[in-house]
Amino acid sequence: MAKTEQLPLFDAGYALSETPAAFGGTLGPTHDLITPSRHSTPTHSTQIKTEPPPSLPPGAKWREIDTPHQAIGFTLVRSKRRSIGLQITDDGLRVTAPQWVGLGQIDDAVVQKAAWILSKLAHYQNRKQRLAMAQTQWRCGGQIAYLGRQITLALGHPGTAPHQFEGNDLQPAPGNVLHLNLPAHADHTRIRDSVDTWLQARARHWFGLRLDDFHAKFGVMPKQWRLSAAATRWGSCNSAGHIMLNWRLVHFEPAIIDYVIAHELAHLRFMNHSRDFWQEVERLCPPFKSARDFLRGHDPASLPLL
């Protein structure tokens, strides 16, 4: 199987589940893109809500304990697994433990990982809030980011084409309008799906143009490339020379897209993140550091389409 190098959307430490090493598991690896301090461990002044879910799984119990940070409530599920597992879900913290493990051990595990738990709960709750707010953009007059510019959605386009962009789609300007051939009363799901389709088509076109330009300038070209909708990485490259690029990058300015493309093209020579690899990235995209810093400040919840 071909080896794959991936450029993550956010640090692997933000995976929304974990089995602590002290309880029979291992922690995930650390990747290049580190999420900023806005997701750091909450201070004592930050109170994260940990309320019982509307309903519990069969056999599960709700439990609440005090920690040095704050009280933490969680759903306790007994299972046949061999170790204690902690997972953040839509309903908050779920702790899965073997039948033979006592409540004292379970409580100790939660206390030991309290900082991690509260950090992930804060991140998850903020993400849900931002996604809920993002729903308001799926309407006539709503705005989305395209190649780093805010464009406006208009419904009721009378033409036969599903989309019509009012402006230069290779050099969009603020205020440009994307007309959708949908009724003015269309629900947000239809609007989002229509915009998704248009953005993916533009991403395919734009990424193809940029890959052609890199090929013309540097003589590098993947054997094959295609769009990705991955939720955990911007792009990937395997040892067979195949590249995948996340279509959601089309929201960002061209310089950001160029960095991700250069990152994956550099993996055609170096399937690692060594000094030689980063020198190759810099050769292909000299101002890459500012783009890399930008991506460190953006996780999936910051994207308008997920």
N, C-alpha and C positions, 0 to 999 in steps of 0.2 A: 504494500500500500504506500502511496506517495506520502512523504512527510509534508506537513502543512505548517506554515508560519502565519500567525494571525495578528492583526492590529485591533485590539479590543476597543469597544466603545467606552468602557470604564474599567477601573482596576478590578481584578478578580476578587479582591477582598470585599467587593460589594455584592457578591453572589448572595441571594436572599435565602440561603440555607447553609448550614454548617454542622459538622460533627466535631466537637472540640477534640484536639489531640489527646488531652488528658483522659478522655472517656472512650478511647478505642478508635478514633479516626485521625485523619491528617488534614491540615489546613491547606487550602488551595495555593497555587503558585502566585507570585507577584509579577505583573506585566509592566510594560513600559509606561502606559498612560495612567497617571495617578490622579484620582478625583480630588478636587480642591477641598479646603478646610470647611466649606459650608456643610459637608457631610461628616464632620469630625464628631467625636464623642460629645454628647450634650453635657453642659455644665449643670451644677446642682440647681440652677435657677430655671432650667428647662424641664417642664413636666410633660411627659409623653403619656397620652391616654392609652390605658390598657384595660378595656372594658370587655365583659363577657360577650361572645358572639350571640346572634339571635337564636342559634341552635347549636348543639354539640353533637359530634359524631357518636354513634352507638357505643356505649361503654366508656366514653370520655368524661373527664371531670374538670371543672374550672377550679383553679387554685391561685391564690395570691400570696406573695411573700414580700418581706421588706428587704431591700438591698441598700448598700451605702449611698446609692444615687437617688432612688425613689422606690416606691412599691411597684412591683411588676406582677401582673396577672397573666396567666397562660392556660392553655388547654392541655391537659395531661392525657396522653393516649398510651395505653400499655400495648406492647407488641412482642413478637418473637425475636426482634433484633437483639444483637449482643451488646450494644452500647447505647448511651444516652444521645439522642439527636435533637438539635434545636433548629427550628425552621420558622421563617417569617412568611405568613400567608395573608390572604385578604382579611382573615379574621384575627390577625395579630400573631402572637407567639404560640407555636405549638411545640410541645416537648413530648418526644416519643421515647419510652424507656422500657427495658425488659421487665417482665413480671416480678423477677426476684430482687430488683433494685428498690431499696427503701426510699421513703419520702425525704429523709434527711439528705441522702446522696443526691437526689434530684434537685432539692432546694440549693444544695451547695454548688451544683453545676450551674444553675441559673445565676446565683450570686457571683460566681467566678467569671461568668461571661456577661455580666450585667451591662458593662460599658458597650460591648459589641451589640447586645440585644437592643439597647436604647438607641444606638446610632442607626441601626438598620430599621427600627420602627419609625424613627424620625424621617429617614430617607424615604421609606415606603409610603408613609402618610403624606409627606409633601408631594411625592410623585402622583399619588391618587388625586390630590387637590389640583395639581397643575393640569392633569389630564381632564378632570371635570371642567376646569375653566376653559381648556382648549376646545371643548365642544361648541362653545359660543362662536367660534370662527367659521363653522360650517353653515353659513347663511349668506344671503345676498348682502354684499357690502363687507363681508368678513375678509380678513387678510391672512396671507401665508407668505413665508419666506421662499424666494426662488433666486438662486445664485447670489445670495446675500442681499437681495432687495425685497421690500415688502410690496407684493402685488395684491390687487383687490379682486374679489370674486363677484361676478354678476350673473344672475339667473335670468331665464326667459329669452336666451339667444334664439332668434327665429330661424337661423340657418339649418342646413341639414347636417353639417359637421358637428360632432359632439363637443368640440372645443374650438374657440377662436381667441388667439392672443392679440391684444391691442398693444403693439409695441414690437421691439426687436427681441426675439426670444433668446438671442445669443448675448445681448447686452441690455438686460431689463433695467428699467428705471423706476424709482418709486412712483406709485400712482398708476403704473400700467395695469390694464384690466384683463383678466381671464374670463371670457364669456363661456358659460356652460349651457348646453342645450337641454335644460331642465326646467320644469315649471317653477314658478316663484315660490310655491308652497312645498317644494321637495324637502324631505326630511334630511337630517344631518348625515345619515348613513349614505344615502344616494349621492349627496354632494361630496362627501369625503371620498367615496369610491371613484367618482368621476375625476376628481382632482388627482387622486392616486394614479390613475391610468395616464393622465397627461404628464405628471411629473416623472413617472417611470420612463415614458417615451422620451422625454427631454433628457433624462439622465443617461439613457442609452446613447443618444445622439451626442451629448456633450462629452461623456467619457470617451467615446470612440474618437472624437476629434482630438482630445488631449493625448490619447495614446498614440495616435498618428503623429502628433507633433513631437512627442518624446522620441518616437522612432526616427523621425527625420533628423532630429538634433543629435541624438546620442546612439542611434543604432540598436536600441533595446526594444523588444516587443515580446509579449507573452505568446506562447503557442496558441492559447485560447483564453478568452475572458468572457465573463457574463455578470449580470447584475445579481446582487444578493439582497435578501430582506432579513438578514441575521439581526437578532436582537442583542447580540453580545460582542460584535466586532464591526469595525469599519471596512475591513477588507482582509483577504487572505491570499496566500500564494503557496502552491505545493511544489514538490521537487520535480513534478512532471512539466512545470512551466505554465500551469493554469492559474489565472488570477480571478478573484471575485471581488467586486466593489459594491459596497452598500449603496443602494439607490438613494437613500435619504441624504447622502452627501450633497445632493443637488440643491438642498436648502442653503448651503453655505457658499461663501465667496469662492471664486475660481482658485485663489491661492491655497485654500484649505484642501480643495479637491486635488490640486496638483501635488500637494505633500503626500496625501494618501496613495496616489498613483505611484509617486516616486518611491515611497516606502515599499510598496509591493514589487515594483520593478527591481529594486535593490535586492530583494530576496531571490531574484533569478540568479544572482551571483553568490549571495551569502544567505544560507538558510539558518540564520542566527541573528543576534543583535550585538555582534562584536564591534570593535572600533572600526574594522574594515567596512562593515555594513554601514555604519553611520557616515563614514567618509563617502561611500557610494551614494547614500541619500543626499548628502550635501552637494555632490557633483551634479546630480540630477535636478536638485531643487535647492539652490543656495540659501534662500531665506526660510528653510524648513523649520527652524526653531520657534519662530513666532506662531506658525501654524500648529506645531505640536503643542505649544503652550495653550493655544486656543482650544484644541480638542480636549486637553486636560480639564478644561472648565465646562465641558458639556457631557452630560450623560443622556441616556435614552429619554428621560423625562423632559429634557430641554427641547426635544424635537417635536414639532407640531404634529407629525404623523407617526403613529406607532401601531 
